[in-house]
Amino acid sequence: MLRLLTPRRAAVVGVLGFALLGAACSSNDAGTTGTQTPAAPPTTASSMTASGPFGAACSAVPASGAGSLDALAQDPVATAASNTPDLSTLVTAVKKADLVDTLNSAQGITVFAPTNDAFSALPKPTLDKALGDPKGLLTTVLTYHVVPGQLTPDQLAGSHKTLQGGTIQVSGSGQDFKVNGTSSVTCGNIKTANATVYLIDQVLLPKS
């Protein structure tokens, strides 16, 4: 014999029915749209390949005027360096070695430019010896910081032959690079009219 549902039981059955119907619809929707793709892991700044200037020291570059990025891009590299206060010691050394015209007239080079602090970190006898031999030791050291071709950040890691004739080794990726294992790039991928410049925090010394 069939038993009639009481109003209370009918209400419970109705709620359960709607719940089951909702679950079925959700299941069908999931089948239609496919499984959800897990979110990609966050990308850190150091893992991203820079398309423009990068590095903590870039914050010191003025937004406008002679030393701004727009102005540097219009000048050849030695002239651009002379408008960069943090490269004043390098500019003095380049002038002393009579390399201004050589660098300004070069077509497509990469310059690893030691900052003033990098020169200050050199032992004074070493710096004095180089400055005292502008056509010899000083020229050797300076041209060791110059690589033919304009290296983009994604081309930076690896071994590169310098104008001096020796090689430098760059390690790292993204926006975090070291040169010869000790010198860090503090502001990189700066464009000038004929060069790409990477500021570094230590002077590179070629093997004797």
ChimeraX commands (.cxc) that place a marker at each C-alpha (Angstrom):
marker #1 position 0.00,0.00,0.00 radius 0.5
marker #1 position 1.33,3.42,-0.90 radius 0.5
marker #1 position 1.77,5.82,1.99 radius 0.5
marker #1 position 1.00,9.42,1.41 radius 0.5
marker #1 position 3.80,11.86,2.24 radius 0.5
marker #1 position 3.11,14.19,5.06 radius 0.5
marker #1 position 3.62,17.88,4.28 radius 0.5
marker #1 position 6.86,17.87,6.32 radius 0.5
marker #1 position 8.28,14.88,4.41 radius 0.5
marker #1 position 7.21,16.40,1.09 radius 0.5
marker #1 position 9.12,19.55,1.90 radius 0.5
marker #1 position 12.27,17.55,2.76 radius 0.5
marker #1 position 12.03,15.56,-0.44 radius 0.5
marker #1 position 11.60,18.77,-2.41 radius 0.5
marker #1 position 14.75,20.30,-0.91 radius 0.5
marker #1 position 16.77,17.16,-1.59 radius 0.5
marker #1 position 15.47,17.10,-5.16 radius 0.5
marker #1 position 16.62,20.64,-5.81 radius 0.5
marker #1 position 20.01,19.89,-4.24 radius 0.5
marker #1 position 20.52,16.85,-6.46 radius 0.5
marker #1 position 19.41,18.81,-9.51 radius 0.5
marker #1 position 21.86,21.58,-8.71 radius 0.5
marker #1 position 24.72,19.08,-8.29 radius 0.5
marker #1 position 23.88,17.48,-11.63 radius 0.5
marker #1 position 23.85,20.85,-13.37 radius 0.5
marker #1 position 27.20,21.77,-11.81 radius 0.5
marker #1 position 28.61,18.45,-12.97 radius 0.5
marker #1 position 27.37,19.08,-16.50 radius 0.5
marker #1 position 28.82,22.60,-16.54 radius 0.5
marker #1 position 32.19,21.30,-15.46 radius 0.5
marker #1 position 32.11,18.76,-18.25 radius 0.5
marker #1 position 31.32,21.48,-20.75 radius 0.5
marker #1 position 33.94,23.98,-19.72 radius 0.5
marker #1 position 36.73,21.52,-18.94 radius 0.5
marker #1 position 39.00,21.36,-15.93 radius 0.5
marker #1 position 40.35,24.59,-14.50 radius 0.5
marker #1 position 43.99,25.35,-15.31 radius 0.5
marker #1 position 46.10,25.85,-12.17 radius 0.5
marker #1 position 47.41,29.38,-11.72 radius 0.5
marker #1 position 50.94,29.92,-12.97 radius 0.5
marker #1 position 53.56,30.52,-10.27 radius 0.5
marker #1 position 54.34,34.21,-9.69 radius 0.5
marker #1 position 57.16,35.63,-11.80 radius 0.5
marker #1 position 59.81,37.49,-9.85 radius 0.5
marker #1 position 61.64,40.55,-11.20 radius 0.5
marker #1 position 64.97,38.71,-11.22 radius 0.5
marker #1 position 63.58,35.99,-13.50 radius 0.5
marker #1 position 62.13,38.38,-16.07 radius 0.5
marker #1 position 64.22,39.36,-19.07 radius 0.5
marker #1 position 64.31,43.13,-19.15 radius 0.5
marker #1 position 63.22,44.97,-22.27 radius 0.5
marker #1 position 64.46,48.31,-20.96 radius 0.5
marker #1 position 66.98,49.55,-18.38 radius 0.5
marker #1 position 67.02,47.50,-15.18 radius 0.5
marker #1 position 68.77,47.47,-11.83 radius 0.5
marker #1 position 68.70,49.37,-8.54 radius 0.5
marker #1 position 71.15,52.04,-9.71 radius 0.5
marker #1 position 68.84,53.03,-12.58 radius 0.5
marker #1 position 66.76,54.98,-10.06 radius 0.5
marker #1 position 69.57,57.57,-9.98 radius 0.5
marker #1 position 69.19,58.33,-13.70 radius 0.5
marker #1 position 67.46,61.72,-14.05 radius 0.5
marker #1 position 64.04,61.79,-15.65 radius 0.5
marker #1 position 64.97,64.67,-17.95 radius 0.5
marker #1 position 67.97,66.68,-19.06 radius 0.5
marker #1 position 71.42,65.76,-20.37 radius 0.5
marker #1 position 71.77,62.57,-18.32 radius 0.5
marker #1 position 68.27,61.21,-18.89 radius 0.5
marker #1 position 67.67,58.01,-20.81 radius 0.5
marker #1 position 66.23,59.89,-23.77 radius 0.5
marker #1 position 69.25,62.19,-23.95 radius 0.5
marker #1 position 71.78,59.35,-23.52 radius 0.5
marker #1 position 70.20,57.52,-26.45 radius 0.5
marker #1 position 71.02,60.45,-28.73 radius 0.5
marker #1 position 74.75,60.65,-27.90 radius 0.5
marker #1 position 77.65,58.29,-28.71 radius 0.5
marker #1 position 78.82,56.33,-25.71 radius 0.5
marker #1 position 81.79,58.39,-24.47 radius 0.5
marker #1 position 79.75,61.59,-24.72 radius 0.5
marker #1 position 76.82,59.92,-22.98 radius 0.5
marker #1 position 79.13,58.75,-20.17 radius 0.5
marker #1 position 80.36,62.33,-19.67 radius 0.5
marker #1 position 76.76,63.29,-18.90 radius 0.5
marker #1 position 76.43,60.54,-16.28 radius 0.5
marker #1 position 77.72,61.74,-12.88 radius 0.5
marker #1 position 78.31,58.21,-11.59 radius 0.5
marker #1 position 80.79,57.58,-14.43 radius 0.5
marker #1 position 83.00,60.64,-13.95 radius 0.5
marker #1 position 86.09,58.59,-12.97 radius 0.5
marker #1 position 85.64,56.35,-16.01 radius 0.5
marker #1 position 85.33,59.40,-18.24 radius 0.5
marker #1 position 88.56,60.83,-16.81 radius 0.5
marker #1 position 90.33,57.54,-17.52 radius 0.5
marker #1 position 88.94,57.34,-21.07 radius 0.5
marker #1 position 90.14,60.87,-21.80 radius 0.5
marker #1 position 93.56,60.15,-20.32 radius 0.5
marker #1 position 93.90,57.07,-22.53 radius 0.5
marker #1 position 92.76,59.10,-25.56 radius 0.5
marker #1 position 89.90,56.68,-26.25 radius 0.5
marker #1 position 87.04,59.16,-26.59 radius 0.5
marker #1 position 87.05,59.21,-30.40 radius 0.5
marker #1 position 87.64,55.44,-30.56 radius 0.5
marker #1 position 84.55,54.71,-28.45 radius 0.5
marker #1 position 82.37,57.41,-30.00 radius 0.5
marker #1 position 83.09,56.24,-33.54 radius 0.5
marker #1 position 82.71,52.50,-32.87 radius 0.5
marker #1 position 79.69,50.91,-34.51 radius 0.5
marker #1 position 77.62,48.71,-32.22 radius 0.5
marker #1 position 79.47,47.89,-28.98 radius 0.5
marker #1 position 78.63,46.85,-25.45 radius 0.5
marker #1 position 80.37,48.70,-22.62 radius 0.5
marker #1 position 80.63,47.35,-19.08 radius 0.5
marker #1 position 81.10,50.69,-17.33 radius 0.5
marker #1 position 82.60,50.74,-13.81 radius 0.5
marker #1 position 80.98,53.31,-11.56 radius 0.5
marker #1 position 82.89,55.78,-9.39 radius 0.5
marker #1 position 82.48,53.40,-6.43 radius 0.5
marker #1 position 84.02,50.61,-8.52 radius 0.5
marker #1 position 87.14,52.68,-9.12 radius 0.5
marker #1 position 87.23,53.71,-5.46 radius 0.5
marker #1 position 87.30,50.03,-4.49 radius 0.5
marker #1 position 90.51,49.48,-6.44 radius 0.5
marker #1 position 93.74,49.52,-4.41 radius 0.5
marker #1 position 95.24,52.98,-4.88 radius 0.5
marker #1 position 98.60,51.65,-6.14 radius 0.5
marker #1 position 96.77,49.69,-8.86 radius 0.5
marker #1 position 94.75,52.72,-9.96 radius 0.5
marker #1 position 97.77,55.02,-9.86 radius 0.5
marker #1 position 99.81,52.55,-11.90 radius 0.5
marker #1 position 97.13,52.37,-14.59 radius 0.5
marker #1 position 96.62,56.13,-14.74 radius 0.5
marker #1 position 100.39,56.56,-14.97 radius 0.5
marker #1 position 100.53,54.38,-18.11 radius 0.5
marker #1 position 97.67,55.72,-20.26 radius 0.5
marker #1 position 98.77,54.18,-23.57 radius 0.5
marker #1 position 99.67,50.86,-21.99 radius 0.5
marker #1 position 98.03,49.46,-18.88 radius 0.5
marker #1 position 95.16,51.95,-18.75 radius 0.5
marker #1 position 94.17,51.32,-22.37 radius 0.5
marker #1 position 94.42,47.57,-21.76 radius 0.5
marker #1 position 92.08,47.77,-18.77 radius 0.5
marker #1 position 89.56,50.07,-20.44 radius 0.5
marker #1 position 89.31,48.10,-23.69 radius 0.5
marker #1 position 88.80,44.94,-21.61 radius 0.5
marker #1 position 85.42,46.46,-20.66 radius 0.5
marker #1 position 84.24,46.74,-24.27 radius 0.5
marker #1 position 82.66,43.93,-26.31 radius 0.5
marker #1 position 81.84,44.11,-30.05 radius 0.5
marker #1 position 78.12,44.03,-30.78 radius 0.5
marker #1 position 75.24,45.34,-28.71 radius 0.5
marker #1 position 74.27,42.64,-26.24 radius 0.5
marker #1 position 70.66,42.51,-25.11 radius 0.5
marker #1 position 69.91,41.14,-21.62 radius 0.5
marker #1 position 68.94,37.74,-23.04 radius 0.5
marker #1 position 72.30,37.58,-24.87 radius 0.5
marker #1 position 74.35,38.66,-21.87 radius 0.5
marker #1 position 75.11,35.36,-20.16 radius 0.5
marker #1 position 78.09,33.59,-21.65 radius 0.5
marker #1 position 81.67,34.20,-22.74 radius 0.5
marker #1 position 82.44,37.34,-24.73 radius 0.5
marker #1 position 85.65,38.44,-26.43 radius 0.5
marker #1 position 86.65,42.02,-25.65 radius 0.5
marker #1 position 88.40,44.70,-27.69 radius 0.5
marker #1 position 91.44,44.08,-25.52 radius 0.5
marker #1 position 91.59,40.52,-26.84 radius 0.5
marker #1 position 90.74,38.66,-23.67 radius 0.5
marker #1 position 87.35,37.26,-22.69 radius 0.5
marker #1 position 84.87,38.09,-19.97 radius 0.5
marker #1 position 82.37,35.64,-18.52 radius 0.5
marker #1 position 78.87,36.79,-17.66 radius 0.5
marker #1 position 76.62,34.63,-15.50 radius 0.5
marker #1 position 73.01,35.07,-14.44 radius 0.5
marker #1 position 69.66,35.67,-16.10 radius 0.5
marker #1 position 66.66,37.96,-16.16 radius 0.5
marker #1 position 67.83,41.08,-14.36 radius 0.5
marker #1 position 70.55,39.57,-12.16 radius 0.5
marker #1 position 74.02,39.29,-13.71 radius 0.5
marker #1 position 77.63,39.01,-12.59 radius 0.5
marker #1 position 80.71,39.64,-14.70 radius 0.5
marker #1 position 83.74,37.42,-14.11 radius 0.5
marker #1 position 82.01,36.06,-11.00 radius 0.5
marker #1 position 82.54,39.17,-8.87 radius 0.5
marker #1 position 81.22,42.34,-10.49 radius 0.5
marker #1 position 77.44,42.88,-10.44 radius 0.5
marker #1 position 75.43,44.76,-13.03 radius 0.5
marker #1 position 73.82,47.62,-11.08 radius 0.5
marker #1 position 72.01,49.29,-13.99 radius 0.5
marker #1 position 71.86,47.58,-17.34 radius 0.5
marker #1 position 70.59,47.83,-20.88 radius 0.5
marker #1 position 71.14,51.59,-21.20 radius 0.5
marker #1 position 71.06,52.63,-24.83 radius 0.5
marker #1 position 73.34,55.24,-26.40 radius 0.5
marker #1 position 73.61,56.18,-30.06 radius 0.5
marker #1 position 76.19,53.47,-30.75 radius 0.5
marker #1 position 76.35,51.24,-27.67 radius 0.5
marker #1 position 74.52,49.32,-24.98 radius 0.5
marker #1 position 75.87,50.08,-21.51 radius 0.5
marker #1 position 75.85,47.97,-18.34 radius 0.5
marker #1 position 77.01,49.74,-15.18 radius 0.5
marker #1 position 79.06,47.45,-12.91 radius 0.5
marker #1 position 80.27,47.76,-9.33 radius 0.5
marker #1 position 83.84,46.51,-9.78 radius 0.5
marker #1 position 86.59,47.27,-12.25 radius 0.5
marker #1 position 87.40,44.27,-14.45 radius 0.5
marker #1 position 91.09,43.38,-14.66 radius 0.5
marker #1 position 92.31,41.21,-17.55 radius 0.5
marker #1 position 94.52,38.27,-16.83 radius 0.5
marker #1 position 98.16,39.23,-17.27 radius 0.5
marker link #1:1,2 radius 0.2
marker link #1:2,3 radius 0.2
marker link #1:3,4 radius 0.2
marker link #1:4,5 radius 0.2
marker link #1:5,6 radius 0.2
marker link #1:6,7 radius 0.2
marker link #1:7,8 radius 0.2
marker link #1:8,9 radius 0.2
marker link #1:9,10 radius 0.2
marker link #1:10,11 radius 0.2
marker link #1:11,12 radius 0.2
marker link #1:12,13 radius 0.2
marker link #1:13,14 radius 0.2
marker link #1:14,15 radius 0.2
marker link #1:15,16 radius 0.2
marker link #1:16,17 radius 0.2
marker link #1:17,18 radius 0.2
marker link #1:18,19 radius 0.2
marker link #1:19,20 radius 0.2
marker link #1:20,21 radius 0.2
marker link #1:21,22 radius 0.2
marker link #1:22,23 radius 0.2
marker link #1:23,24 radius 0.2
marker link #1:24,25 radius 0.2
marker link #1:25,26 radius 0.2
marker link #1:26,27 radius 0.2
marker link #1:27,28 radius 0.2
marker link #1:28,29 radius 0.2
marker link #1:29,30 radius 0.2
marker link #1:30,31 radius 0.2
marker link #1:31,32 radius 0.2
marker link #1:32,33 radius 0.2
marker link #1:33,34 radius 0.2
marker link #1:34,35 radius 0.2
marker link #1:35,36 radius 0.2
marker link #1:36,37 radius 0.2
marker link #1:37,38 radius 0.2
marker link #1:38,39 radius 0.2
marker link #1:39,40 radius 0.2
marker link #1:40,41 radius 0.2
marker link #1:41,42 radius 0.2
marker link #1:42,43 radius 0.2
marker link #1:43,44 radius 0.2
marker link #1:44,45 radius 0.2
marker link #1:45,46 radius 0.2
marker link #1:46,47 radius 0.2
marker link #1:47,48 radius 0.2
marker link #1:48,49 radius 0.2
marker link #1:49,50 radius 0.2
marker link #1:50,51 radius 0.2
marker link #1:51,52 radius 0.2
marker link #1:52,53 radius 0.2
marker link #1:53,54 radius 0.2
marker link #1:54,55 radius 0.2
marker link #1:55,56 radius 0.2
marker link #1:56,57 radius 0.2
marker link #1:57,58 radius 0.2
marker link #1:58,59 radius 0.2
marker link #1:59,60 radius 0.2
marker link #1:60,61 radius 0.2
marker link #1:61,62 radius 0.2
marker link #1:62,63 radius 0.2
marker link #1:63,64 radius 0.2
marker link #1:64,65 radius 0.2
marker link #1:65,66 radius 0.2
marker link #1:66,67 radius 0.2
marker link #1:67,68 radius 0.2
marker link #1:68,69 radius 0.2
marker link #1:69,70 radius 0.2
marker link #1:70,71 radius 0.2
marker link #1:71,72 radius 0.2
marker link #1:72,73 radius 0.2
marker link #1:73,74 radius 0.2
marker link #1:74,75 radius 0.2
marker link #1:75,76 radius 0.2
marker link #1:76,77 radius 0.2
marker link #1:77,78 radius 0.2
marker link #1:78,79 radius 0.2
marker link #1:79,80 radius 0.2
marker link #1:80,81 radius 0.2
marker link #1:81,82 radius 0.2
marker link #1:82,83 radius 0.2
marker link #1:83,84 radius 0.2
marker link #1:84,85 radius 0.2
marker link #1:85,86 radius 0.2
marker link #1:86,87 radius 0.2
marker link #1:87,88 radius 0.2
marker link #1:88,89 radius 0.2
marker link #1:89,90 radius 0.2
marker link #1:90,91 radius 0.2
marker link #1:91,92 radius 0.2
marker link #1:92,93 radius 0.2
marker link #1:93,94 radius 0.2
marker link #1:94,95 radius 0.2
marker link #1:95,96 radius 0.2
marker link #1:96,97 radius 0.2
marker link #1:97,98 radius 0.2
marker link #1:98,99 radius 0.2
marker link #1:99,100 radius 0.2
marker link #1:100,101 radius 0.2
marker link #1:101,102 radius 0.2
marker link #1:102,103 radius 0.2
marker link #1:103,104 radius 0.2
marker link #1:104,105 radius 0.2
marker link #1:105,106 radius 0.2
marker link #1:106,107 radius 0.2
marker link #1:107,108 radius 0.2
marker link #1:108,109 radius 0.2
marker link #1:109,110 radius 0.2
marker link #1:110,111 radius 0.2
marker link #1:111,112 radius 0.2
marker link #1:112,113 radius 0.2
marker link #1:113,114 radius 0.2
marker link #1:114,115 radius 0.2
marker link #1:115,116 radius 0.2
marker link #1:116,117 radius 0.2
marker link #1:117,118 radius 0.2
marker link #1:118,119 radius 0.2
marker link #1:119,120 radius 0.2
marker link #1:120,121 radius 0.2
marker link #1:121,122 radius 0.2
marker link #1:122,123 radius 0.2
marker link #1:123,124 radius 0.2
marker link #1:124,125 radius 0.2
marker link #1:125,126 radius 0.2
marker link #1:126,127 radius 0.2
marker link #1:127,128 radius 0.2
marker link #1:128,129 radius 0.2
marker link #1:129,130 radius 0.2
marker link #1:130,131 radius 0.2
marker link #1:131,132 radius 0.2
marker link #1:132,133 radius 0.2
marker link #1:133,134 radius 0.2
marker link #1:134,135 radius 0.2
marker link #1:135,136 radius 0.2
marker link #1:136,137 radius 0.2
marker link #1:137,138 radius 0.2
marker link #1:138,139 radius 0.2
marker link #1:139,140 radius 0.2
marker link #1:140,141 radius 0.2
marker link #1:141,142 radius 0.2
marker link #1:142,143 radius 0.2
marker link #1:143,144 radius 0.2
marker link #1:144,145 radius 0.2
marker link #1:145,146 radius 0.2
marker link #1:146,147 radius 0.2
marker link #1:147,148 radius 0.2
marker link #1:148,149 radius 0.2
marker link #1:149,150 radius 0.2
marker link #1:150,151 radius 0.2
marker link #1:151,152 radius 0.2
marker link #1:152,153 radius 0.2
marker link #1:153,154 radius 0.2
marker link #1:154,155 radius 0.2
marker link #1:155,156 radius 0.2
marker link #1:156,157 radius 0.2
marker link #1:157,158 radius 0.2
marker link #1:158,159 radius 0.2
marker link #1:159,160 radius 0.2
marker link #1:160,161 radius 0.2
marker link #1:161,162 radius 0.2
marker link #1:162,163 radius 0.2
marker link #1:163,164 radius 0.2
marker link #1:164,165 radius 0.2
marker link #1:165,166 radius 0.2
marker link #1:166,167 radius 0.2
marker link #1:167,168 radius 0.2
marker link #1:168,169 radius 0.2
marker link #1:169,170 radius 0.2
marker link #1:170,171 radius 0.2
marker link #1:171,172 radius 0.2
marker link #1:172,173 radius 0.2
marker link #1:173,174 radius 0.2
marker link #1:174,175 radius 0.2
marker link #1:175,176 radius 0.2
marker link #1:176,177 radius 0.2
marker link #1:177,178 radius 0.2
marker link #1:178,179 radius 0.2
marker link #1:179,180 radius 0.2
marker link #1:180,181 radius 0.2
marker link #1:181,182 radius 0.2
marker link #1:182,183 radius 0.2
marker link #1:183,184 radius 0.2
marker link #1:184,185 radius 0.2
marker link #1:185,186 radius 0.2
marker link #1:186,187 radius 0.2
marker link #1:187,188 radius 0.2
marker link #1:188,189 radius 0.2
marker link #1:189,190 radius 0.2
marker link #1:190,191 radius 0.2
marker link #1:191,192 radius 0.2
marker link #1:192,193 radius 0.2
marker link #1:193,194 radius 0.2
marker link #1:194,195 radius 0.2
marker link #1:195,196 radius 0.2
marker link #1:196,197 radius 0.2
marker link #1:197,198 radius 0.2
marker link #1:198,199 radius 0.2
marker link #1:199,200 radius 0.2
marker link #1:200,201 radius 0.2
marker link #1:201,202 radius 0.2
marker link #1:202,203 radius 0.2
marker link #1:203,204 radius 0.2
marker link #1:204,205 radius 0.2
marker link #1:205,206 radius 0.2
marker link #1:206,207 radius 0.2
marker link #1:207,208 radius 0.2
view
